[in-house]
């Protein structure tokens, strides 16, 4: 059986007067929502990565699932 792979990227920007943990709080909710959404479609999370660039924080979620073709 073949595998399908998919990358989902989420980007968050720092806000000057928000608390220190605002990216963590917002991203945790959004990432959980994305995980639930992808799981309903049969995708499994196989890897993650994150990087920052200036005021942005980039999260990469790598998924796979069994392919039917």
Protein Blocks (a to p, Z undefined) as FASTA:
>chain_A
ZZddddddddddddfkbcfklmmmmmmmmmmmmmmmmmmnopacfbdcdddehjaccddd
ddddddfZZ
